[in-house]
Amino acid sequence: MNGGRILALSGGVGGAKLADGLMHACPGGRLTLVVNTGDDFNHLGLHISPDIDTALYTLSGFSNPQTGWGRRDETWSFMQALEQLGGDTWFRLGDADLALHVERTHRLAAGASLSEITAEFGTRLGISAQILPMSDDPVRTRVSTDMGELDFQHYFVREQCRPQVRRIEFSGAETARPAPGVVRALQNGDLDAIILCPSNPYLSIAPILAVTGMRALLRAAGVPVIAVSPLVGGQAVKGPTTKIMNELGLSVSALQIVQDYAGLIDGFVLDSRDAQLRDQIDLPVAIVDTLMHSPLDRQRVAQQTLAFATTLRA
């Protein structure tokens, strides 16, 4: 791109990897990352923001390279002591990670917004990109399953995605508004492109798009909107994307992802292992090896995605 700003939408691990690549490809604070908060919940009296935390740790270099979430070199004395006392341990909080949740909860109680807190955490962790929650208003992902209706983290972590999904809803999205920083970023005249990271379309990107007015703001920005496929060879690299697509009666294919984003995106980044689908997509397509095993892979995918965006602006 020509030195302009980039705005990306992301969920957790997969999206954060591309966001890390975009941050390095767009130095000087030119990346704004809008993160899903539908996964947020209160646990042990603390406000937990899993996707924001994954973004903070990944872009700061503190993330656990084995899991993609949590902090590297973590210790677990708190969880061990909690278990000894009979406490609830299904959602594991490492000792260093715990500091972030405690401080966030303290500042929220003192009246700071989630946007303000996230921005300061990003600065203190040395992150050049601007990380924003999708909204400062509460939106909560609820999953209707064969075990009944579950809060997202109960479905995702406690039940390990085992229940069959029947419907996904975003409680509060109808009254939530995009965070002020999101609105400013989308109305910035220097914005060059919008990237939908390869996060789960149904659990990570859909909550962002469900926030009142978000889709309209994205389209009104007047720049190319590009989605990066979360499927590699017709399968998700990690997480329950393909399982959910099957259970919702959707075709497990990048073609379905394109259909899900119809009316929003102007281009699609298709993994090279799915290249045979290119002629069936009625949008400009870039064929990219989207697997990101290393930091260099992240930067390569980011650079190829941004180069594709440049062709759409021509």
HUPE-V65231 format. One record per residue. N is the residue number from 1. RES is the residue in one small letter. PHI is phi in degrees with one decimal (NA if undefined). Layout:
N,RES,PHI + N,RES,PHI
//
This chain:
1,m,NA + 2,n,-94.8 + 3,g,76.6 + 4,g,-82.4 + 5,r,-90.9 + 6,i,-123.6 + 7,l,-117.5 + 8,a,-123.9 + 9,l,-108.4 + 10,s,-148.2 + 11,g,-103.0 + 12,g,-93.0 + 13,v,-58.5 + 14,g,-62.7 + 15,g,-65.6 + 16,a,-64.8 + 17,k,-62.4 + 18,l,-66.5 + 19,a,-58.9 + 20,d,-62.4 + 21,g,-63.1 + 22,l,-65.0 + 23,m,-60.7 + 24,h,-74.8 + 25,a,-81.0 + 26,c,-125.5 + 27,p,-66.0 + 28,g,79.0 + 29,g,72.0 + 30,r,-84.9 + 31,l,-99.6 + 32,t,-112.4 + 33,l,-110.9 + 34,v,-100.0 + 35,v,-113.1 + 36,n,-60.0 + 37,t,-120.3 + 38,g,-64.9 + 39,d,-83.0 + 40,d,-60.9 + 41,f,-161.0 + 42,n,-98.2 + 43,h,-144.1 + 44,l,55.1 + 45,g,79.1 + 46,l,-114.7 + 47,h,-86.1 + 48,i,-105.4 + 49,s,-122.7 + 50,p,-57.5 + 51,d,-72.5 + 52,i,-61.3 + 53,d,-65.2 + 54,t,-61.7 + 55,a,-63.6 + 56,l,-60.3 + 57,y,-70.4 + 58,t,-68.4 + 59,l,-74.8 + 60,s,-93.2 + 61,g,83.5 + 62,f,-94.2 + 63,s,-70.0 + 64,n,-74.0 + 65,p,-68.1 + 66,q,-77.7 + 67,t,-101.3 + 68,g,86.5 + 69,w,-128.3 + 70,g,72.6 + 71,r,-97.0 + 72,r,-69.3 + 73,d,54.6 + 74,e,-74.2 + 75,t,-120.4 + 76,w,-132.3 + 77,s,-60.9 + 78,f,-61.1 + 79,m,-65.5 + 80,q,-64.9 + 81,a,-67.5 + 82,l,-63.7 + 83,e,-63.1 + 84,q,-60.9 + 85,l,-87.3 + 86,g,84.2 + 87,g,-76.2 + 88,d,-82.9 + 89,t,-119.9 + 90,w,-69.1 + 91,f,-107.0 + 92,r,-87.1 + 93,l,-118.8 + 94,g,-71.3 + 95,d,-62.3 + 96,a,-71.9 + 97,d,-60.9 + 98,l,-58.4 + 99,a,-59.5 + 100,l,-63.5 + 101,h,-68.0 + 102,v,-63.6 + 103,e,-68.2 + 104,r,-61.3 + 105,t,-62.8 + 106,h,-61.2 + 107,r,-71.6 + 108,l,-62.2 + 109,a,-64.9 + 110,a,-84.5 + 111,g,107.1 + 112,a,-73.8 + 113,s,-86.4 + 114,l,-60.9 + 115,s,-61.1 + 116,e,-62.7 + 117,i,-66.3 + 118,t,-63.1 + 119,a,-61.5 + 120,e,-68.5 + 121,f,-60.1 + 122,g,-60.3 + 123,t,-63.3 + 124,r,-67.9 + 125,l,-90.2 + 126,g,77.1 + 127,i,-91.1 + 128,s,-80.2 + 129,a,-73.7 + 130,q,-93.1 + 131,i,-104.1 + 132,l,-128.9 + 133,p,-70.0 + 134,m,-62.6 + 135,s,-154.4 + 136,d,-86.3 + 137,d,-90.9 + 138,p,-71.9 + 139,v,-128.0 + 140,r,-126.9 + 141,t,-75.0 + 142,r,-120.4 + 143,v,-116.0 + 144,s,-85.5 + 145,t,-134.7 + 146,d,-70.6 + 147,m,-101.6 + 148,g,101.9 + 149,e,-84.7 + 150,l,-123.2 + 151,d,-61.3 + 152,f,-55.4 + 153,q,-67.0 + 154,h,-67.1 + 155,y,-67.5 + 156,f,-78.3 + 157,v,-101.9 + 158,r,-63.2 + 159,e,-95.8 + 160,q,52.5 + 161,c,64.3 + 162,r,-70.5 + 163,p,-61.3 + 164,q,-79.1 + 165,v,-82.9 + 166,r,-111.4 + 167,r,-162.0 + 168,i,-125.0 + 169,e,-128.3 + 170,f,-122.6 + 171,s,-65.0 + 172,g,94.8 + 173,a,-63.6 + 174,e,-69.5 + 175,t,-114.2 + 176,a,-71.6 + 177,r,-122.8 + 178,p,-57.0 + 179,a,-56.9 + 180,p,-53.3 + 181,g,-65.6 + 182,v,-66.0 + 183,v,-61.6 + 184,r,-62.1 + 185,a,-64.4 + 186,l,-74.4 + 187,q,-99.7 + 188,n,-73.1 + 189,g,-66.7 + 190,d,-90.6 + 191,l,-67.2 + 192,d,-106.3 + 193,a,-163.1 + 194,i,-121.4 + 195,i,-117.5 + 196,l,-92.2 + 197,c,-66.2 + 198,p,-78.0 + 199,s,-93.9 + 200,n,-56.4 + 201,p,-62.4 + 202,y,-96.0 + 203,l,-107.6 + 204,s,-115.9 + 205,i,-85.4 + 206,a,-57.4 + 207,p,-61.9 + 208,i,-64.8 + 209,l,-68.3 + 210,a,-78.5 + 211,v,-61.3 + 212,t,-53.7 + 213,g,86.0 + 214,m,-66.3 + 215,r,-59.0 + 216,a,-62.8 + 217,l,-63.8 + 218,l,-62.7 + 219,r,-70.8 + 220,a,-71.3 + 221,a,-63.6 + 222,g,72.0 + 223,v,-124.6 + 224,p,-61.1 + 225,v,-110.1 + 226,i,-123.1 + 227,a,-104.0 + 228,v,-100.0 + 229,s,-58.7 + 230,p,-86.0 + 231,l,-105.5 + 232,v,-124.8 + 233,g,61.2 + 234,g,78.2 + 235,q,-133.6 + 236,a,-76.7 + 237,v,-67.0 + 238,k,-153.3 + 239,g,90.2 + 240,p,-94.2 + 241,t,-55.7 + 242,t,-67.6 + 243,k,-59.8 + 244,i,-66.0 + 245,m,-59.9 + 246,n,-61.5 + 247,e,-70.6 + 248,l,-88.2 + 249,g,76.3 + 250,l,-98.1 + 251,s,-70.1 + 252,v,-83.8 + 253,s,-161.7 + 254,a,-60.4 + 255,l,-62.0 + 256,q,-66.2 + 257,i,-62.8 + 258,v,-59.7 + 259,q,-63.9 + 260,d,-60.4 + 261,y,-96.6 + 262,a,-57.4 + 263,g,85.4 + 264,l,-113.1 + 265,i,-95.0 + 266,d,-108.6 + 267,g,-158.6 + 268,f,-138.2 + 269,v,-95.1 + 270,l,-104.3 + 271,d,-64.7 + 272,s,-60.5 + 273,r,-75.6 + 274,d,-111.6 + 275,a,-58.3 + 276,q,-64.9 + 277,l,-86.1 + 278,r,-53.4 + 279,d,-69.6 + 280,q,-95.8 + 281,i,-105.0 + 282,d,-89.2 + 283,l,-149.5 + 284,p,-58.6 + 285,v,-129.3 + 286,a,-112.6 + 287,i,-96.1 + 288,v,-139.0 + 289,d,-74.7 + 290,t,-91.5 + 291,l,-67.3 + 292,m,-124.1 + 293,h,-83.9 + 294,s,-135.1 + 295,p,-56.9 + 296,l,-66.0 + 297,d,-62.0 + 298,r,-60.0 + 299,q,-67.8 + 300,r,-63.7 + 301,v,-63.6 + 302,a,-61.3 + 303,q,-64.3 + 304,q,-68.8 + 305,t,-66.9 + 306,l,-68.3 + 307,a,-63.6 + 308,f,-62.4 + 309,a,-60.2 + 310,t,-61.6 + 311,t,-66.8 + 312,l,-77.3 + 313,r,-87.3 + 314,a,-67.9
//
